[in-house]
Amino acid sequence: MGSLRIRRGLNDEELRRVLGDRAPKHIVEWARRMIGDSPHMAYYIEWECVEKPNECTSDADASRALGGIKSVFDDRNKGVSDDKKVTIKWFKAEYIPPILVEEVIELIREKGENEAKRVLEGWVDAYFKAIGALRKVLGLKENLLEWDDSSIRLLSDFVNNIANYVIGGLAANQLMGAASQLLISVLTYIAFKKEGENILKEIIELWESLKKLRVEGSDDFYELGRLLVYRVAYAMGMSYDEAKEALMGITGLSMDELKKRVDEIERKIKELENNIELTRQEKRAGIETADVDEFAKGGIYPNVRVENGELRVRVEDGYHRIVRAGKFNELIDEVRDRLLKRGFVVVVGPKGIGKSTLAATVIWELLANGDVGRVARVDSLDSDKYSEFTTFIENYGEELGKDFGKLLILYDPVSTKAYERADIGVKADIQKYIEMTIEVLMKAIESISSEASKPLALIVIPSDFYNTLSEEMRNALEVYRLDVSQGLINTEFLAELIKEYTRTKSNPNGCALSDRELSELAGELAKFDSGQALIARLIGEELARSNCSAREIKELISKAKGKAEAFIILHINGLFKVHEDPDTAKALGRNLRIEEAIR
């Protein structure tokens, strides 16, 4: 074989002949640095030796191997114009890899010339199919060394914006190392962006070709497979070993495993792109949405989250479990069933009785059970936002819902920032914004013609605000209204609430109050005009601070005379010792908008 290694002096002229005038600059500069002033030679078998093997070697085995290679390429190039004929190239140089000649010699010895030719035909066919697949999927130019402009942009986008999300979100796979995961993710992403629905075709073509070029029972490729490794390594900026590991990992998969992995990557890509698009549309519509995981972390109700699989609500001393006693569970079922059957529910009841907690619990169950995929929280809507909001729910129903699931729209104004905004700080303005938002919300939903695309809608509103809505609005909402007063102002429920809020970090079991004492407190609490859930919490916290003594709490209840606001004011007076410091009274009054009452 030594006589086949044609030697040429590697000066600038020869470098241009081998690499071509358009070879990558860093490759040319590297070669020149290597050459320096010392003599260097380029060793390779020129393609001419295929045409005239006897002129290149006197070795009979090598001559037969070259003849076999010539026969395979002649058959492949039959009827093809000279400019379209295929050869083996590295940069501009056409050549025969010496190890390929050695492999063909070995094939002829083992199988005879006819069978050796058949095997070689399979190798050559697989080699060029793999090149075609790489060119098409990755967007490499004909030499497989340069990227087209669109692929450069896609690769940059993948590296900067996609890779961590996609690769980090893939399930662990013992059959694929990191290099294989990276390569197949890049292939899938670029194919996804370029080919759309035909995403698998070229990747499967590459997989099939690589399997034919893999040495059976070995972690290596035949020489034409190694050439592909070099090309992939150069194109992807990998080392040879990394590229080899990547391609070997792909060939180690079965067809089903490959399809499963590509499908998984495609899903992650779609998921990320849909998330990006969802975020864009949310911003334009002026809303925020959350899926089951985001909701569990406080994404919709900041004071509600999931801990150890249990929905909990945050107060000053930490998170407490949501009490599901009395008629609370019945209300959960009723709100959920109405939403799923009618698509629209308006929860009404006095302030502070637990309506938002009820809504949060219903939403959590709908998300956890897959009845809805995302919940969108609306703070306020007006005529200026109508178009953007309607566009959002239309697009979600028609496109995004296929991946994210059914949409639930939540409007709970009293527990949102809208209620605290300085520009709508007085009740009249709050009322105006609530009515306007409900009107826009209903109009937008009614504009969706397809029932399947329509979102569900849950409105949570205090009775006093509901009762001051226009008659026309109340008539429109009446069929959807669910008054939860009786269910939430329930002594069994309130007793359990009080007991729950006596729990602290230092006393996780809470106060050991008798059922009779709890029942008495809950009974008095049920007589208040509003705020029962809030006051139950304050009672529980005060019991915890008072070493479980109910004496002071009973005095507060007696003095309040069934007025929630009075109880809260008395509680604040005692907690902050307002009567001892007038400045504290003024500060609290400004913040709580009850300065006159505190005085």
Sequence and secondary structure as in RCSB ss.txt:
>XXXX:A:sequence
MGSLRIRRGLNDEELRRVLGDRAPKHIVEWARRMIGDSPHMAYYIEWECVEKPNECTSDADASRALGGIKSVFDD
RNKGVSDDKKVTIKWFKAEYIPPILVEEVIELIREKGENEAKRVLEGWVDAYFKAIGALRKVLGLKENLLEWDDS
SIRLLSDFVNNIANYVIGGLAANQLMGAASQLLISVLTYIAFKKEGENILKEIIELWESLKKLRVEGSDDFYELG
RLLVYRVAYAMGMSYDEAKEALMGITGLSMDELKKRVDEIERKIKELENNIELTRQEKRAGIETADVDEFAKGGI
YPNVRVENGELRVRVEDGYHRIVRAGKFNELIDEVRDRLLKRGFVVVVGPKGIGKSTLAATVIWELLANGDVGRV
ARVDSLDSDKYSEFTTFIENYGEELGKDFGKLLILYDPVSTKAYERADIGVKADIQKYIEMTIEVLMKAIESISS
EASKPLALIVIPSDFYNTLSEEMRNALEVYRLDVSQGLINTEFLAELIKEYTRTKSNPNGCALSDRELSELAGEL
AKFDSGQALIARLIGEELARSNCSAREIKELISKAKGKAEAFIILHINGLFKVHEDPDTAKALGRNLRIEEAIR
>XXXX:A:secstr
 GGG EEEE SHHHHHHHH TTS HHHHHHHHHHHTTS  EEEEEETHHHH HHHH   HHHHHHHHHHHHHHHH
HTTT  GGG    EETTEEEE HHHHHHHHHHHHHHHHHHHHHHHHHHHHHHHHHHHHHHHHH B TTSSSB HH
HHHHHHHIIIIIHHHHHHTS   TT  HHHHHHHHHHHHHHHHHHGGGHHHHHHHHHHHHHHTB TTSS B HHH
HHHHHHHHHHHT  HHHHHHHHHHHHTS HHHHHHHHHHHHHHHHHHHHHHHHHHHHHHHT EEE HHHHHTTSS
STTEEEETTEEEEEETTEEEE    TTHHHHHHHHHHHHHHHSEEEEEE TTSSHHHHHHHHHHHHHHTTS SEE
EEES   HHHHHHHHHHHHHIIIIIHHHH  EEEEE GGGSGGGG GGG SHHHHHHHHHHHHHHHHHHHHT   
TTT  EEEEEEEHHHHHTS HHHHHHHGGGEEE HHHHS HHHHHHHHHHTT  SS TT     HHHHHHHHHHH
HTSSS HHHHHHHHHHHHHHTTT  HHHHHHHHHHTT HHHHHHHHHHHHHTGGG HHHHHHHHHHHT HHHH 
